Amino acid sequence: MKAAYITETGVPSVIKYGDLPQPQPGAGEVLVKVGAVAVNPIDTYLRAGAIAMPLSFPFIIGCDLAGTVTAVGTGVTRFKVGDRVWGSNQSLFGRRGTFAELAAVHEQWLYPTPTKESEAEAAAGALVGITAHLGLFQFAKLQPGEIVFVNGGAGGVGSSVIQMAKGAGATVITTAGSAEKQELCRRFGADLVLDYRSPGMDDEIRKFVADRGGINVWFESLREPTLDRTVSLMAPRGRILAMAGRQVRPEFPWGPFYVKDLSLHGFAMFNASPDEQRECANGINAMFDRGAWQPQIGKTFPLSEAAAAHQLQQDNTLDKKGTLHGKIVLVP
Ligand SMILES: NC(=O)c1ccc[n+]([C@@H]2O[C@H](COP(=O)([O-])OP(=O)(O)OC[C@H]3O[C@@H](n4cnc5c(N)ncnc54)[C@H](OP(=O)(O)O)[C@@H]3O)[C@@H](O)[C@H]2O)c1
């Protein structure tokens, strides 16, 4: 089968595309004929060797996938041949990746794909959707009527947070780097959309939240948090989510933080158990069914161009080139 894989860590061009042996589904696994996969920033960190995770070469890259079950291993109870499925969390902790024509995936990481959802959409919403759901509901315990702030509302995580928070009855403030991306954030339902380069941004936020006491949930999707500023914009008992920038060691505004009864929750989606992630997936599927979940696909590549897809992701997440809105999807 054709696959995108690496035999060493490094720059995007270390990704090869070629034939590897077809996997066989082991106990509890299903074999998925892959219809679409999506790129996430963590794929680029793994490929670069920037995260300590076990990699055995040749290493098939990729966390997210959507496709159709073509065979089941022993003991599989959730799926049968012909079922459409989506999932995430592959290529982590020694698991095989998804960037191939076929992937053997343990059924605990897979969910049914809604009938009307395309495989490209299901793959595009996988890791970012589960991340947004975990952050908003498991960690921040978002309540209807609260105010959520998220940076980068046209990005993978940001666009998911907007849609999920709006679906839960929250008011959403977000930022984006161009007029086109700001318009996209409005289409997702954001109530206040700001240019993150605007010097008057914080004054606009203060004016918007003035009669509500501040922001209740700050979902920080940037790798460089501005904690002094964030804490000053929060409402009493607000929750701040930390989920990006593993290298950063910012100063912490201890005094202003505790006098507002704020809390700070760090999380990485890959630490969540299969049951916790399934709860998120069920919520995401229910949102799709009621027309409230539309994963944003910014660019589609053939799987053979996985190296170019990684370069584009890296250009945007790490180098902030601003040339992407939404997710990169690849089709085998
Ligand atoms: N902890 C976890 O479980 C977890 C899960 C998923 C992702 N992450 C991390 O979360 C981060 C975001 O992931 P992603 O998939 O959303 O990446 P992404 O799709 O590349 O989005 C990055 C966003 O950042 C925005 N941005 C750039 N500079 C900005 C600035 N100065 N102010 C405000 N926004 C700015 C960009 O906006 P424009 O395009 O408008 O310029 C873009 O929307 C990554 O670091 C990733 O590793 C963590």
Ligand as a Chemical Component Dictionary entry (heavy atoms), coordinates in Angstrom:
data_LIG
# 
_chem_comp.id                   LIG 
_chem_comp.type                 NON-POLYMER 
_chem_comp.pdbx_formal_charge   0 
_chem_comp.three_letter_code    LIG 
# 
loop_
_chem_comp_atom.comp_id 
_chem_comp_atom.atom_id 
_chem_comp_atom.alt_atom_id 
_chem_comp_atom.type_symbol 
_chem_comp_atom.charge 
_chem_comp_atom.model_Cartn_x 
_chem_comp_atom.model_Cartn_y 
_chem_comp_atom.model_Cartn_z 
_chem_comp_atom.pdbx_ordinal 
LIG N1  N1  N 0  -2.762 20.721 24.056 1  
LIG C1  C1  C 0  -3.405 20.120 23.068 2  
LIG O1  O1  O 0  -4.047 19.092 23.267 3  
LIG C2  C2  C 0  -3.338 20.701 21.688 4  
LIG C3  C3  C 0  -4.206 20.204 20.699 5  
LIG C4  C4  C 0  -4.201 20.822 19.439 6  
LIG C5  C5  C 0  -3.318 21.864 19.178 7  
LIG N2  N2  N 1  -2.472 22.280 20.166 8  
LIG C6  C6  C 0  -1.568 23.431 19.925 9  
LIG O2  O2  O 0  -2.384 24.581 19.750 10 
LIG C7  C7  C 0  -1.769 25.496 18.852 11 
LIG C8  C8  C 0  -2.769 25.885 17.770 12 
LIG O3  O3  O 0  -3.071 24.746 16.990 13 
LIG P1  P1  P 0  -3.928 24.887 15.653 14 
LIG O4  O4  O 0  -4.076 23.522 15.097 15 
LIG O5  O5  O -1 -5.118 25.718 15.879 16 
LIG O6  O6  O 0  -2.893 25.724 14.751 17 
LIG P2  P2  P 0  -3.198 26.619 13.469 18 
LIG O7  O7  O 0  -4.349 26.032 12.707 19 
LIG O8  O8  O 0  -1.893 26.803 12.803 20 
LIG O9  O9  O 0  -3.716 28.014 14.043 21 
LIG C9  C9  C 0  -2.843 28.969 14.580 22 
LIG C10 C10 C 0  -3.656 30.256 14.721 23 
LIG O10 O10 O 0  -2.872 31.219 15.416 24 
LIG C11 C11 C 0  -3.294 32.482 14.933 25 
LIG N3  N3  N 0  -2.298 33.511 15.270 26 
LIG C12 C12 C 0  -1.060 33.664 14.797 27 
LIG N4  N4  N 0  -0.468 34.750 15.382 28 
LIG C13 C13 C 0  -1.379 35.286 16.222 29 
LIG C14 C14 C 0  -1.382 36.398 17.118 30 
LIG N5  N5  N 0  -0.293 37.173 17.272 31 
LIG N6  N6  N 0  -2.477 36.643 17.838 32 
LIG C15 C15 C 0  -3.580 35.854 17.723 33 
LIG N7  N7  N 0  -3.647 34.771 16.902 34 
LIG C16 C16 C 0  -2.545 34.495 16.154 35 
LIG C17 C17 C 0  -3.427 32.271 13.447 36 
LIG O11 O11 O 0  -4.305 33.268 12.960 37 
LIG P3  P3  P 0  -4.245 33.823 11.417 38 
LIG O12 O12 O 0  -4.232 32.611 10.521 39 
LIG O13 O13 O 0  -5.493 34.626 11.331 40 
LIG O14 O14 O 0  -2.979 34.626 11.289 41 
LIG C18 C18 C 0  -4.033 30.873 13.388 42 
LIG O15 O15 O 0  -5.442 30.938 13.329 43 
LIG C19 C19 C 0  -0.519 24.796 18.339 44 
LIG O16 O16 O 0  0.607  25.274 19.028 45 
LIG C20 C20 C 0  -0.751 23.321 18.641 46 
LIG O17 O17 O 0  0.434  22.602 18.834 47 
LIG C21 C21 C 0  -2.475 21.734 21.403 48 
# 
loop_
_chem_comp_bond.comp_id 
_chem_comp_bond.atom_id_1 
_chem_comp_bond.atom_id_2 
_chem_comp_bond.value_order 
_chem_comp_bond.pdbx_ordinal 
LIG N1  C1  SING 1  
LIG C1  O1  DOUB 2  
LIG C1  C2  SING 3  
LIG C2  C3  SING 4  
LIG C2  C21 DOUB 5  
LIG C3  C4  DOUB 6  
LIG C4  C5  SING 7  
LIG C5  N2  DOUB 8  
LIG N2  C6  SING 9  
LIG N2  C21 SING 10 
LIG C6  O2  SING 11 
LIG C6  C20 SING 12 
LIG O2  C7  SING 13 
LIG C7  C8  SING 14 
LIG C7  C19 SING 15 
LIG C8  O3  SING 16 
LIG O3  P1  SING 17 
LIG P1  O4  DOUB 18 
LIG P1  O5  SING 19 
LIG P1  O6  SING 20 
LIG O6  P2  SING 21 
LIG P2  O7  DOUB 22 
LIG P2  O8  SING 23 
LIG P2  O9  SING 24 
LIG O9  C9  SING 25 
LIG C9  C10 SING 26 
LIG C10 O10 SING 27 
LIG C10 C18 SING 28 
LIG O10 C11 SING 29 
LIG C11 N3  SING 30 
LIG C11 C17 SING 31 
LIG N3  C12 SING 32 
LIG N3  C16 SING 33 
LIG C12 N4  DOUB 34 
LIG N4  C13 SING 35 
LIG C13 C14 SING 36 
LIG C13 C16 DOUB 37 
LIG C14 N5  SING 38 
LIG C14 N6  DOUB 39 
LIG N6  C15 SING 40 
LIG C15 N7  DOUB 41 
LIG N7  C16 SING 42 
LIG C17 O11 SING 43 
LIG C17 C18 SING 44 
LIG O11 P3  SING 45 
LIG P3  O12 DOUB 46 
LIG P3  O13 SING 47 
LIG P3  O14 SING 48 
LIG C18 O15 SING 49 
LIG C19 O16 SING 50 
LIG C19 C20 SING 51 
LIG C20 O17 SING 52 
# 
